[in-house]
Amino acid sequence: PPDGNNHITAKLTNIRRLMVVTTHGSSKWVNAIQGEPGKRVVFRGLRVLCHPLTRTSWIALYTIDRSTDQDRSAFLRRIDRAVRRLPR
């Protein structure tokens, strides 16, 4: 890299796993059109501060404004399965 360039130095190298659990009022399609800004911040911004081999996952419930009890229960089960699969 050229002299004078500022580079981000990873200081959170003990972090090897990032899991984001979030909800959105809009649909996945609308989020995709907008460029998924939240996902980009985490995966491009925060992850670079972690260990180079940090694994990431994104668990989202879209259109929560119109979700049913069944949708939300399925989302909670999905989170539970993902957390149980994490290494101990």
PyMOL Python script that loads the backbone (N, CA, C, O; Angstrom):
from pymol import cmd

cmd.read_pdbstr("""\
ATOM      1  N   PRO A   1       0.827  -1.201   0.000  1.00  0.00           N
ATOM      2  CA  PRO A   1       0.000   0.000   0.000  1.00  0.00           C
ATOM      3  C   PRO A   1       0.868   1.260   0.000  1.00  0.00           C
ATOM      4  O   PRO A   1       1.944   1.270   0.597  1.00  0.00           O
ATOM      5  N   PRO A   2       0.418   2.293  -0.647  1.00  0.00           N
ATOM      6  CA  PRO A   2       1.185   3.541  -0.691  1.00  0.00           C
ATOM      7  C   PRO A   2       1.370   4.141   0.702  1.00  0.00           C
ATOM      8  O   PRO A   2       0.530   3.974   1.586  1.00  0.00           O
ATOM      9  N   ASP A   3       2.476   4.834   0.871  1.00  0.00           N
ATOM     10  CA  ASP A   3       2.722   5.518   2.147  1.00  0.00           C
ATOM     11  C   ASP A   3       1.619   6.537   2.394  1.00  0.00           C
ATOM     12  O   ASP A   3       1.119   7.160   1.458  1.00  0.00           O
ATOM     13  N   GLY A   4       1.243   6.704   3.653  1.00  0.00           N
ATOM     14  CA  GLY A   4       0.239   7.690   4.017  1.00  0.00           C
ATOM     15  C   GLY A   4      -1.183   7.151   3.988  1.00  0.00           C
ATOM     16  O   GLY A   4      -2.112   7.829   4.427  1.00  0.00           O
ATOM     17  N   ASN A   5      -1.363   5.947   3.478  1.00  0.00           N
ATOM     18  CA  ASN A   5      -2.710   5.358   3.485  1.00  0.00           C
ATOM     19  C   ASN A   5      -3.087   4.926   4.892  1.00  0.00           C
ATOM     20  O   ASN A   5      -2.271   4.362   5.620  1.00  0.00           O
ATOM     21  N   ASN A   6      -4.302   5.191   5.259  1.00  0.00           N
ATOM     22  CA  ASN A   6      -4.798   4.725   6.541  1.00  0.00           C
ATOM     23  C   ASN A   6      -5.443   3.361   6.325  1.00  0.00           C
ATOM     24  O   ASN A   6      -6.303   3.205   5.458  1.00  0.00           O
ATOM     25  N   HIS A   7      -5.038   2.403   7.093  1.00  0.00           N
ATOM     26  CA  HIS A   7      -5.603   1.066   7.003  1.00  0.00           C
ATOM     27  C   HIS A   7      -6.203   0.699   8.350  1.00  0.00           C
ATOM     28  O   HIS A   7      -5.679   1.052   9.407  1.00  0.00           O
ATOM     29  N   ILE A   8      -7.286  -0.001   8.285  1.00  0.00           N
ATOM     30  CA  ILE A   8      -7.909  -0.494   9.513  1.00  0.00           C
ATOM     31  C   ILE A   8      -7.105  -1.684  10.007  1.00  0.00           C
ATOM     32  O   ILE A   8      -6.818  -2.617   9.257  1.00  0.00           O
ATOM     33  N   THR A   9      -6.752  -1.633  11.264  1.00  0.00           N
ATOM     34  CA  THR A   9      -6.017  -2.729  11.879  1.00  0.00           C
ATOM     35  C   THR A   9      -6.970  -3.512  12.762  1.00  0.00           C
ATOM     36  O   THR A   9      -7.616  -2.946  13.644  1.00  0.00           O
ATOM     37  N   ALA A  10      -7.059  -4.801  12.528  1.00  0.00           N
ATOM     38  CA  ALA A  10      -7.935  -5.662  13.321  1.00  0.00           C
ATOM     39  C   ALA A  10      -7.435  -5.718  14.760  1.00  0.00           C
ATOM     40  O   ALA A  10      -6.303  -6.125  15.020  1.00  0.00           O
ATOM     41  N   LYS A  11      -8.285  -5.309  15.681  1.00  0.00           N
ATOM     42  CA  LYS A  11      -7.933  -5.347  17.102  1.00  0.00           C
ATOM     43  C   LYS A  11      -8.803  -6.336  17.875  1.00  0.00           C
ATOM     44  O   LYS A  11      -8.532  -6.633  19.039  1.00  0.00           O
ATOM     45  N   LEU A  12      -9.848  -6.843  17.221  1.00  0.00           N
ATOM     46  CA  LEU A  12     -10.768  -7.784  17.881  1.00  0.00           C
ATOM     47  C   LEU A  12     -10.478  -9.200  17.393  1.00  0.00           C
ATOM     48  O   LEU A  12     -11.398  -9.947  17.062  1.00  0.00           O
ATOM     49  N   THR A  13      -9.219  -9.561  17.350  1.00  0.00           N
ATOM     50  CA  THR A  13      -8.821 -10.830  16.752  1.00  0.00           C
ATOM     51  C   THR A  13      -9.259 -12.050  17.551  1.00  0.00           C
ATOM     52  O   THR A  13      -9.159 -13.175  17.061  1.00  0.00           O
ATOM     53  N   ASN A  14      -9.738 -11.847  18.757  1.00  0.00           N
ATOM     54  CA  ASN A  14     -10.264 -12.974  19.527  1.00  0.00           C
ATOM     55  C   ASN A  14     -11.678 -13.352  19.069  1.00  0.00           C
ATOM     56  O   ASN A  14     -12.176 -14.417  19.435  1.00  0.00           O
ATOM     57  N   ILE A  15     -12.323 -12.503  18.284  1.00  0.00           N
ATOM     58  CA  ILE A  15     -13.681 -12.781  17.809  1.00  0.00           C
ATOM     59  C   ILE A  15     -13.590 -13.598  16.531  1.00  0.00           C
ATOM     60  O   ILE A  15     -13.012 -13.164  15.535  1.00  0.00           O
ATOM     61  N   ARG A  16     -14.180 -14.802  16.581  1.00  0.00           N
ATOM     62  CA  ARG A  16     -14.127 -15.709  15.439  1.00  0.00           C
ATOM     63  C   ARG A  16     -15.502 -15.985  14.841  1.00  0.00           C
ATOM     64  O   ARG A  16     -15.618 -16.674  13.827  1.00  0.00           O
ATOM     65  N   ARG A  17     -16.538 -15.446  15.471  1.00  0.00           N
ATOM     66  CA  ARG A  17     -17.906 -15.703  14.988  1.00  0.00           C
ATOM     67  C   ARG A  17     -18.763 -14.485  15.238  1.00  0.00           C
ATOM     68  O   ARG A  17     -18.805 -13.973  16.357  1.00  0.00           O
ATOM     69  N   LEU A  18     -19.456 -14.008  14.197  1.00  0.00           N
ATOM     70  CA  LEU A  18     -20.431 -12.922  14.317  1.00  0.00           C
ATOM     71  C   LEU A  18     -21.770 -13.460  13.843  1.00  0.00           C
ATOM     72  O   LEU A  18     -21.885 -13.979  12.733  1.00  0.00           O
ATOM     73  N   MET A  19     -22.763 -13.333  14.679  1.00  0.00           N
ATOM     74  CA  MET A  19     -24.115 -13.721  14.296  1.00  0.00           C
ATOM     75  C   MET A  19     -25.018 -12.527  14.546  1.00  0.00           C
ATOM     76  O   MET A  19     -25.091 -12.006  15.660  1.00  0.00           O
ATOM     77  N   VAL A  20     -25.698 -12.105  13.504  1.00  0.00           N
ATOM     78  CA  VAL A  20     -26.608 -10.975  13.599  1.00  0.00           C
ATOM     79  C   VAL A  20     -28.027 -11.518  13.543  1.00  0.00           C
ATOM     80  O   VAL A  20     -28.377 -12.286  12.647  1.00  0.00           O
ATOM     81  N   VAL A  21     -28.837 -11.108  14.510  1.00  0.00           N
ATOM     82  CA  VAL A  21     -30.259 -11.449  14.533  1.00  0.00           C
ATOM     83  C   VAL A  21     -31.010 -10.126  14.494  1.00  0.00           C
ATOM     84  O   VAL A  21     -30.833  -9.274  15.365  1.00  0.00           O
ATOM     85  N   THR A  22     -31.845  -9.963  13.481  1.00  0.00           N
ATOM     86  CA  THR A  22     -32.500  -8.670  13.288  1.00  0.00           C
ATOM     87  C   THR A  22     -33.871  -8.845  12.659  1.00  0.00           C
ATOM     88  O   THR A  22     -34.221  -9.921  12.173  1.00  0.00           O
ATOM     89  N   THR A  23     -34.629  -7.775  12.679  1.00  0.00           N
ATOM     90  CA  THR A  23     -35.935  -7.758  12.017  1.00  0.00           C
ATOM     91  C   THR A  23     -36.010  -6.515  11.142  1.00  0.00           C
ATOM     92  O   THR A  23     -35.326  -5.519  11.375  1.00  0.00           O
ATOM     93  N   HIS A  24     -36.856  -6.604  10.136  1.00  0.00           N
ATOM     94  CA  HIS A  24     -37.052  -5.491   9.215  1.00  0.00           C
ATOM     95  C   HIS A  24     -38.544  -5.299   8.999  1.00  0.00           C
ATOM     96  O   HIS A  24     -39.292  -6.275   8.932  1.00  0.00           O
ATOM     97  N   GLY A  25     -38.978  -4.067   8.890  1.00  0.00           N
ATOM     98  CA  GLY A  25     -40.367  -3.805   8.552  1.00  0.00           C
ATOM     99  C   GLY A  25     -40.625  -4.039   7.077  1.00  0.00           C
ATOM    100  O   GLY A  25     -41.730  -4.408   6.681  1.00  0.00           O
ATOM    101  N   SER A  26     -39.603  -3.823   6.269  1.00  0.00           N
ATOM    102  CA  SER A  26     -39.756  -3.995   4.816  1.00  0.00           C
ATOM    103  C   SER A  26     -39.415  -5.428   4.409  1.00  0.00           C
ATOM    104  O   SER A  26     -38.911  -6.216   5.210  1.00  0.00           O
ATOM    105  N   SER A  27     -39.698  -5.740   3.167  1.00  0.00           N
ATOM    106  CA  SER A  27     -39.453  -7.084   2.647  1.00  0.00           C
ATOM    107  C   SER A  27     -37.979  -7.274   2.311  1.00  0.00           C
ATOM    108  O   SER A  27     -37.217  -6.311   2.225  1.00  0.00           O
ATOM    109  N   LYS A  28     -37.597  -8.521   2.124  1.00  0.00           N
ATOM    110  CA  LYS A  28     -36.228  -8.826   1.712  1.00  0.00           C
ATOM    111  C   LYS A  28     -35.942  -8.170   0.364  1.00  0.00           C
ATOM    112  O   LYS A  28     -34.833  -7.693   0.126  1.00  0.00           O
ATOM    113  N   TRP A  29     -36.929  -8.146  -0.507  1.00  0.00           N
ATOM    114  CA  TRP A  29     -36.783  -7.553  -1.832  1.00  0.00           C
ATOM    115  C   TRP A  29     -36.453  -6.058  -1.713  1.00  0.00           C
ATOM    116  O   TRP A  29     -35.541  -5.572  -2.382  1.00  0.00           O
ATOM    117  N   VAL A  30     -37.179  -5.340  -0.878  1.00  0.00           N
ATOM    118  CA  VAL A  30     -36.917  -3.906  -0.682  1.00  0.00           C
ATOM    119  C   VAL A  30     -35.521  -3.704  -0.099  1.00  0.00           C
ATOM    120  O   VAL A  30     -34.795  -2.802  -0.518  1.00  0.00           O
ATOM    121  N   ASN A  31     -35.149  -4.534   0.855  1.00  0.00           N
ATOM    122  CA  ASN A  31     -33.804  -4.432   1.435  1.00  0.00           C
ATOM    123  C   ASN A  31     -32.731  -4.670   0.380  1.00  0.00           C
ATOM    124  O   ASN A  31     -31.710  -3.984   0.362  1.00  0.00           O
ATOM    125  N   ALA A  32     -32.961  -5.633  -0.491  1.00  0.00           N
ATOM    126  CA  ALA A  32     -31.996  -5.915  -1.554  1.00  0.00           C
ATOM    127  C   ALA A  32     -31.865  -4.727  -2.497  1.00  0.00           C
ATOM    128  O   ALA A  32     -30.757  -4.373  -2.902  1.00  0.00           O
ATOM    129  N   ILE A  33     -32.982  -4.114  -2.845  1.00  0.00           N
ATOM    130  CA  ILE A  33     -32.968  -2.930  -3.727  1.00  0.00           C
ATOM    131  C   ILE A  33     -32.172  -1.796  -3.072  1.00  0.00           C
ATOM    132  O   ILE A  33     -31.445  -1.071  -3.750  1.00  0.00           O
ATOM    133  N   GLN A  34     -32.314  -1.649  -1.756  1.00  0.00           N
ATOM    134  CA  GLN A  34     -31.609  -0.592  -1.020  1.00  0.00           C
ATOM    135  C   GLN A  34     -30.140  -0.929  -0.791  1.00  0.00           C
ATOM    136  O   GLN A  34     -29.377  -0.088  -0.316  1.00  0.00           O
ATOM    137  N   GLY A  35     -29.742  -2.150  -1.123  1.00  0.00           N
ATOM    138  CA  GLY A  35     -28.347  -2.534  -0.945  1.00  0.00           C
ATOM    139  C   GLY A  35     -28.043  -3.140   0.406  1.00  0.00           C
ATOM    140  O   GLY A  35     -26.875  -3.280   0.768  1.00  0.00           O
ATOM    141  N   GLU A  36     -29.058  -3.498   1.153  1.00  0.00           N
ATOM    142  CA  GLU A  36     -28.901  -4.105   2.482  1.00  0.00           C
ATOM    143  C   GLU A  36     -27.852  -3.382   3.330  1.00  0.00           C
ATOM    144  O   GLU A  36     -26.812  -3.951   3.661  1.00  0.00           O
ATOM    145  N   PRO A  37     -28.135  -2.123   3.677  1.00  0.00           N
ATOM    146  CA  PRO A  37     -27.137  -1.325   4.386  1.00  0.00           C
ATOM    147  C   PRO A  37     -26.715  -1.904   5.743  1.00  0.00           C
ATOM    148  O   PRO A  37     -25.536  -1.848   6.094  1.00  0.00           O
ATOM    149  N   GLY A  38     -27.643  -2.449   6.491  1.00  0.00           N
ATOM    150  CA  GLY A  38     -27.280  -3.020   7.792  1.00  0.00           C
ATOM    151  C   GLY A  38     -26.335  -4.194   7.659  1.00  0.00           C
ATOM    152  O   GLY A  38     -25.358  -4.311   8.399  1.00  0.00           O
ATOM    153  N   LYS A  39     -26.631  -5.045   6.724  1.00  0.00           N
ATOM    154  CA  LYS A  39     -25.788  -6.215   6.475  1.00  0.00           C
ATOM    155  C   LYS A  39     -24.400  -5.786   5.998  1.00  0.00           C
ATOM    156  O   LYS A  39     -23.391  -6.366   6.398  1.00  0.00           O
ATOM    157  N   ARG A  40     -24.361  -4.781   5.155  1.00  0.00           N
ATOM    158  CA  ARG A  40     -23.074  -4.273   4.668  1.00  0.00           C
ATOM    159  C   ARG A  40     -22.229  -3.713   5.799  1.00  0.00           C
ATOM    160  O   ARG A  40     -21.023  -3.955   5.850  1.00  0.00           O
ATOM    161  N   VAL A  41     -22.851  -2.966   6.707  1.00  0.00           N
ATOM    162  CA  VAL A  41     -22.100  -2.390   7.830  1.00  0.00           C
ATOM    163  C   VAL A  41     -21.436  -3.490   8.649  1.00  0.00           C
ATOM    164  O   VAL A  41     -20.263  -3.390   9.008  1.00  0.00           O
ATOM    165  N   VAL A  42     -22.196  -4.534   8.938  1.00  0.00           N
ATOM    166  CA  VAL A  42     -21.650  -5.623   9.755  1.00  0.00           C
ATOM    167  C   VAL A  42     -20.594  -6.404   8.987  1.00  0.00           C
ATOM    168  O   VAL A  42     -19.491  -6.617   9.489  1.00  0.00           O
ATOM    169  N   PHE A  43     -20.921  -6.825   7.789  1.00  0.00           N
ATOM    170  CA  PHE A  43     -20.022  -7.718   7.061  1.00  0.00           C
ATOM    171  C   PHE A  43     -18.809  -7.017   6.460  1.00  0.00           C
ATOM    172  O   PHE A  43     -17.749  -7.629   6.332  1.00  0.00           O
ATOM    173  N   ARG A  44     -18.942  -5.773   6.099  1.00  0.00           N
ATOM    174  CA  ARG A  44     -17.804  -5.054   5.528  1.00  0.00           C
ATOM    175  C   ARG A  44     -17.103  -4.147   6.526  1.00  0.00           C
ATOM    176  O   ARG A  44     -15.899  -3.913   6.419  1.00  0.00           O
ATOM    177  N   GLY A  45     -17.848  -3.638   7.488  1.00  0.00           N
ATOM    178  CA  GLY A  45     -17.272  -2.695   8.441  1.00  0.00           C
ATOM    179  C   GLY A  45     -16.801  -3.347   9.727  1.00  0.00           C
ATOM    180  O   GLY A  45     -15.641  -3.198  10.112  1.00  0.00           O
ATOM    181  N   LEU A  46     -17.680  -4.057  10.386  1.00  0.00           N
ATOM    182  CA  LEU A  46     -17.340  -4.656  11.685  1.00  0.00           C
ATOM    183  C   LEU A  46     -16.455  -5.883  11.537  1.00  0.00           C
ATOM    184  O   LEU A  46     -15.518  -6.079  12.310  1.00  0.00           O
ATOM    185  N   ARG A  47     -16.755  -6.704  10.545  1.00  0.00           N
ATOM    186  CA  ARG A  47     -16.008  -7.949  10.387  1.00  0.00           C
ATOM    187  C   ARG A  47     -14.522  -7.694  10.152  1.00  0.00           C
ATOM    188  O   ARG A  47     -13.693  -8.482  10.605  1.00  0.00           O
ATOM    189  N   VAL A  48     -14.169  -6.633   9.467  1.00  0.00           N
ATOM    190  CA  VAL A  48     -12.770  -6.334   9.187  1.00  0.00           C
ATOM    191  C   VAL A  48     -11.968  -6.070  10.470  1.00  0.00           C
ATOM    192  O   VAL A  48     -10.740  -6.151  10.466  1.00  0.00           O
ATOM    193  N   LEU A  49     -12.657  -5.759  11.543  1.00  0.00           N
ATOM    194  CA  LEU A  49     -11.986  -5.519  12.823  1.00  0.00           C
ATOM    195  C   LEU A  49     -11.703  -6.811  13.585  1.00  0.00           C
ATOM    196  O   LEU A  49     -10.981  -6.802  14.582  1.00  0.00           O
ATOM    197  N   CYS A  50     -12.269  -7.916  13.117  1.00  0.00           N
ATOM    198  CA  CYS A  50     -12.163  -9.204  13.803  1.00  0.00           C
ATOM    199  C   CYS A  50     -11.071 -10.067  13.171  1.00  0.00           C
ATOM    200  O   CYS A  50     -10.383  -9.654  12.238  1.00  0.00           O
ATOM    201  N   HIS A  51     -10.940 -11.255  13.703  1.00  0.00           N
ATOM    202  CA  HIS A  51      -9.981 -12.233  13.175  1.00  0.00           C
ATOM    203  C   HIS A  51     -10.243 -12.440  11.680  1.00  0.00           C
ATOM    204  O   HIS A  51     -11.399 -12.434  11.258  1.00  0.00           O
ATOM    205  N   PRO A  52      -9.193 -12.620  10.871  1.00  0.00           N
ATOM    206  CA  PRO A  52      -9.394 -12.776   9.424  1.00  0.00           C
ATOM    207  C   PRO A  52     -10.290 -13.962   9.033  1.00  0.00           C
ATOM    208  O   PRO A  52     -10.898 -13.940   7.963  1.00  0.00           O
ATOM    209  N   LEU A  53     -10.376 -14.967   9.861  1.00  0.00           N
ATOM    210  CA  LEU A  53     -11.197 -16.148   9.551  1.00  0.00           C
ATOM    211  C   LEU A  53     -12.558 -16.122  10.240  1.00  0.00           C
ATOM    212  O   LEU A  53     -13.238 -17.144  10.318  1.00  0.00           O
ATOM    213  N   THR A  54     -12.947 -14.967  10.731  1.00  0.00           N
ATOM    214  CA  THR A  54     -14.238 -14.844  11.410  1.00  0.00           C
ATOM    215  C   THR A  54     -15.367 -15.236  10.466  1.00  0.00           C
ATOM    216  O   THR A  54     -15.455 -14.755   9.336  1.00  0.00           O
ATOM    217  N   ARG A  55     -16.225 -16.119  10.959  1.00  0.00           N
ATOM    218  CA  ARG A  55     -17.395 -16.543  10.190  1.00  0.00           C
ATOM    219  C   ARG A  55     -18.573 -15.665  10.577  1.00  0.00           C
ATOM    220  O   ARG A  55     -18.696 -15.244  11.728  1.00  0.00           O
ATOM    221  N   THR A  56     -19.433 -15.394   9.614  1.00  0.00           N
ATOM    222  CA  THR A  56     -20.578 -14.526   9.865  1.00  0.00           C
ATOM    223  C   THR A  56     -21.867 -15.207   9.436  1.00  0.00           C
ATOM    224  O   THR A  56     -21.884 -16.046   8.535  1.00  0.00           O
ATOM    225  N   SER A  57     -22.932 -14.824  10.100  1.00  0.00           N
ATOM    226  CA  SER A  57     -24.262 -15.271   9.663  1.00  0.00           C
ATOM    227  C   SER A  57     -25.252 -14.150   9.945  1.00  0.00           C
ATOM    228  O   SER A  57     -25.085 -13.365  10.878  1.00  0.00           O
ATOM    229  N   TRP A  58     -26.273 -14.097   9.123  1.00  0.00           N
ATOM    230  CA  TRP A  58     -27.290 -13.049   9.171  1.00  0.00           C
ATOM    231  C   TRP A  58     -28.639 -13.733   9.240  1.00  0.00           C
ATOM    232  O   TRP A  58     -29.041 -14.418   8.299  1.00  0.00           O
ATOM    233  N   ILE A  59     -29.336 -13.553  10.339  1.00  0.00           N
ATOM    234  CA  ILE A  59     -30.661 -14.155  10.510  1.00  0.00           C
ATOM    235  C   ILE A  59     -31.656 -13.013  10.641  1.00  0.00           C
ATOM    236  O   ILE A  59     -31.623 -12.248  11.605  1.00  0.00           O
ATOM    237  N   ALA A  60     -32.536 -12.911   9.661  1.00  0.00           N
ATOM    238  CA  ALA A  60     -33.445 -11.764   9.633  1.00  0.00           C
ATOM    239  C   ALA A  60     -34.882 -12.221   9.403  1.00  0.00           C
ATOM    240  O   ALA A  60     -35.152 -13.174   8.673  1.00  0.00           O
ATOM    241  N   LEU A  61     -35.775 -11.512  10.046  1.00  0.00           N
ATOM    242  CA  LEU A  61     -37.203 -11.671   9.787  1.00  0.00           C
ATOM    243  C   LEU A  61     -37.651 -10.402   9.075  1.00  0.00           C
ATOM    244  O   LEU A  61     -37.659  -9.316   9.655  1.00  0.00           O
ATOM    245  N   TYR A  62     -38.019 -10.557   7.824  1.00  0.00           N
ATOM    246  CA  TYR A  62     -38.455  -9.421   7.021  1.00  0.00           C
ATOM    247  C   TYR A  62     -39.967  -9.256   7.137  1.00  0.00           C
ATOM    248  O   TYR A  62     -40.671 -10.186   7.530  1.00  0.00           O
ATOM    249  N   THR A  63     -40.452  -8.089   6.799  1.00  0.00           N
ATOM    250  CA  THR A  63     -41.879  -7.720   6.860  1.00  0.00           C
ATOM    251  C   THR A  63     -42.489  -8.064   8.220  1.00  0.00           C
ATOM    252  O   THR A  63     -43.590  -8.611   8.291  1.00  0.00           O
ATOM    253  N   ILE A  64     -41.780  -7.746   9.283  1.00  0.00           N
ATOM    254  CA  ILE A  64     -42.278  -8.051  10.628  1.00  0.00           C
ATOM    255  C   ILE A  64     -43.586  -7.319  10.905  1.00  0.00           C
ATOM    256  O   ILE A  64     -44.394  -7.772  11.717  1.00  0.00           O
ATOM    257  N   ASP A  65     -43.794  -6.203  10.240  1.00  0.00           N
ATOM    258  CA  ASP A  65     -45.038  -5.447  10.440  1.00  0.00           C
ATOM    259  C   ASP A  65     -46.273  -6.273  10.083  1.00  0.00           C
ATOM    260  O   ASP A  65     -47.350  -6.076  10.646  1.00  0.00           O
ATOM    261  N   ARG A  66     -46.104  -7.185   9.157  1.00  0.00           N
ATOM    262  CA  ARG A  66     -47.218  -8.026   8.724  1.00  0.00           C
ATOM    263  C   ARG A  66     -47.040  -9.487   9.116  1.00  0.00           C
ATOM    264  O   ARG A  66     -47.767 -10.350   8.625  1.00  0.00           O
ATOM    265  N   SER A  67     -46.089  -9.773   9.987  1.00  0.00           N
ATOM    266  CA  SER A  67     -45.825 -11.157  10.368  1.00  0.00           C
ATOM    267  C   SER A  67     -46.916 -11.683  11.306  1.00  0.00           C
ATOM    268  O   SER A  67     -47.566 -10.929  12.030  1.00  0.00           O
ATOM    269  N   THR A  68     -47.084 -12.978  11.262  1.00  0.00           N
ATOM    270  CA  THR A  68     -48.057 -13.649  12.122  1.00  0.00           C
ATOM    271  C   THR A  68     -47.340 -14.263  13.316  1.00  0.00           C
ATOM    272  O   THR A  68     -46.110 -14.305  13.358  1.00  0.00           O
ATOM    273  N   ASP A  69     -48.106 -14.733  14.273  1.00  0.00           N
ATOM    274  CA  ASP A  69     -47.506 -15.454  15.404  1.00  0.00           C
ATOM    275  C   ASP A  69     -46.709 -16.645  14.895  1.00  0.00           C
ATOM    276  O   ASP A  69     -45.640 -16.959  15.418  1.00  0.00           O
ATOM    277  N   GLN A  70     -47.232 -17.299  13.879  1.00  0.00           N
ATOM    278  CA  GLN A  70     -46.555 -18.460  13.302  1.00  0.00           C
ATOM    279  C   GLN A  70     -45.219 -18.051  12.662  1.00  0.00           C
ATOM    280  O   GLN A  70     -44.222 -18.758  12.808  1.00  0.00           O
ATOM    281  N   ASP A  71     -45.197 -16.933  11.966  1.00  0.00           N
ATOM    282  CA  ASP A  71     -43.952 -16.426  11.367  1.00  0.00           C
ATOM    283  C   ASP A  71     -42.908 -16.144  12.443  1.00  0.00           C
ATOM    284  O   ASP A  71     -41.743 -16.523  12.317  1.00  0.00           O
ATOM    285  N   ARG A  72     -43.348 -15.474  13.499  1.00  0.00           N
ATOM    286  CA  ARG A  72     -42.413 -15.112  14.572  1.00  0.00           C
ATOM    287  C   ARG A  72     -41.926 -16.340  15.330  1.00  0.00           C
ATOM    288  O   ARG A  72     -40.761 -16.401  15.724  1.00  0.00           O
ATOM    289  N   SER A  73     -42.784 -17.298  15.533  1.00  0.00           N
ATOM    290  CA  SER A  73     -42.370 -18.546  16.194  1.00  0.00           C
ATOM    291  C   SER A  73     -41.348 -19.294  15.345  1.00  0.00           C
ATOM    292  O   SER A  73     -40.367 -19.823  15.867  1.00  0.00           O
ATOM    293  N   ALA A  74     -41.581 -19.336  14.041  1.00  0.00           N
ATOM    294  CA  ALA A  74     -40.630 -19.996  13.133  1.00  0.00           C
ATOM    295  C   ALA A  74     -39.283 -19.283  13.159  1.00  0.00           C
ATOM    296  O   ALA A  74     -38.235 -19.925  13.106  1.00  0.00           O
ATOM    297  N   PHE A  75     -39.313 -17.965  13.238  1.00  0.00           N
ATOM    298  CA  PHE A  75     -38.089 -17.177  13.312  1.00  0.00           C
ATOM    299  C   PHE A  75     -37.318 -17.510  14.586  1.00  0.00           C
ATOM    300  O   PHE A  75     -36.100 -17.685  14.550  1.00  0.00           O
ATOM    301  N   LEU A  76     -38.021 -17.597  15.703  1.00  0.00           N
ATOM    302  CA  LEU A  76     -37.366 -17.946  16.972  1.00  0.00           C
ATOM    303  C   LEU A  76     -36.771 -19.351  16.912  1.00  0.00           C
ATOM    304  O   LEU A  76     -35.691 -19.585  17.455  1.00  0.00           O
ATOM    305  N   ARG A  77     -37.457 -20.283  16.265  1.00  0.00           N
ATOM    306  CA  ARG A  77     -36.907 -21.639  16.110  1.00  0.00           C
ATOM    307  C   ARG A  77     -35.655 -21.612  15.240  1.00  0.00           C
ATOM    308  O   ARG A  77     -34.690 -22.330  15.502  1.00  0.00           O
ATOM    309  N   ARG A  78     -35.680 -20.788  14.218  1.00  0.00           N
ATOM    310  CA  ARG A  78     -34.513 -20.657  13.343  1.00  0.00           C
ATOM    311  C   ARG A  78     -33.307 -20.121  14.117  1.00  0.00           C
ATOM    312  O   ARG A  78     -32.188 -20.603  13.941  1.00  0.00           O
ATOM    313  N   ILE A  79     -33.536 -19.138  14.960  1.00  0.00           N
ATOM    314  CA  ILE A  79     -32.462 -18.591  15.803  1.00  0.00           C
ATOM    315  C   ILE A  79     -31.940 -19.676  16.737  1.00  0.00           C
ATOM    316  O   ILE A  79     -30.731 -19.858  16.879  1.00  0.00           O
ATOM    317  N   ASP A  80     -32.854 -20.388  17.367  1.00  0.00           N
ATOM    318  CA  ASP A  80     -32.470 -21.448  18.303  1.00  0.00           C
ATOM    319  C   ASP A  80     -31.591 -22.495  17.612  1.00  0.00           C
ATOM    320  O   ASP A  80     -30.568 -22.905  18.160  1.00  0.00           O
ATOM    321  N   ARG A  81     -31.984 -22.921  16.422  1.00  0.00           N
ATOM    322  CA  ARG A  81     -31.177 -23.912  15.687  1.00  0.00           C
ATOM    323  C   ARG A  81     -29.793 -23.359  15.367  1.00  0.00           C
ATOM    324  O   ARG A  81     -28.796 -24.066  15.506  1.00  0.00           O
ATOM    325  N   ALA A  82     -29.726 -22.119  14.945  1.00  0.00           N
ATOM    326  CA  ALA A  82     -28.442 -21.513  14.585  1.00  0.00           C
ATOM    327  C   ALA A  82     -27.519 -21.415  15.802  1.00  0.00           C
ATOM    328  O   ALA A  82     -26.326 -21.703  15.705  1.00  0.00           O
ATOM    329  N   VAL A  83     -28.063 -21.015  16.927  1.00  0.00           N
ATOM    330  CA  VAL A  83     -27.247 -20.879  18.150  1.00  0.00           C
ATOM    331  C   VAL A  83     -26.791 -22.247  18.631  1.00  0.00           C
ATOM    332  O   VAL A  83     -25.654 -22.393  19.080  1.00  0.00           O
ATOM    333  N   ARG A  84     -27.645 -23.239  18.548  1.00  0.00           N
ATOM    334  CA  ARG A  84     -27.266 -24.597  18.986  1.00  0.00           C
ATOM    335  C   ARG A  84     -26.156 -25.188  18.125  1.00  0.00           C
ATOM    336  O   ARG A  84     -25.394 -26.032  18.595  1.00  0.00           O
ATOM    337  N   ARG A  85     -26.055 -24.755  16.868  1.00  0.00           N
ATOM    338  CA  ARG A  85     -25.008 -25.264  15.964  1.00  0.00           C
ATOM    339  C   ARG A  85     -23.640 -24.606  16.210  1.00  0.00           C
ATOM    340  O   ARG A  85     -22.625 -25.064  15.686  1.00  0.00           O
ATOM    341  N   LEU A  86     -23.622 -23.546  16.999  1.00  0.00           N
ATOM    342  CA  LEU A  86     -22.355 -22.869  17.259  1.00  0.00           C
ATOM    343  C   LEU A  86     -21.423 -23.802  18.033  1.00  0.00           C
ATOM    344  O   LEU A  86     -21.873 -24.567  18.886  1.00  0.00           O
ATOM    345  N   PRO A  87     -20.138 -23.737  17.737  1.00  0.00           N
ATOM    346  CA  PRO A  87     -19.193 -24.567  18.495  1.00  0.00           C
ATOM    347  C   PRO A  87     -19.166 -24.168  19.967  1.00  0.00           C
ATOM    348  O   PRO A  87     -19.300 -22.993  20.309  1.00  0.00           O
ATOM    349  N   ARG A  88     -19.003 -25.104  20.773  1.00  0.00           N
ATOM    350  CA  ARG A  88     -18.943 -24.867  22.229  1.00  0.00           C
ATOM    351  C   ARG A  88     -17.536 -24.622  22.682  1.00  0.00           C
ATOM    352  O   ARG A  88     -17.300 -24.405  23.871  1.00  0.00           O
TER     353      ARG A  88
END
""", "prot")
cmd.dss("prot")
cmd.show_as("cartoon", "prot")
cmd.util.cbc("prot")
cmd.orient("prot")
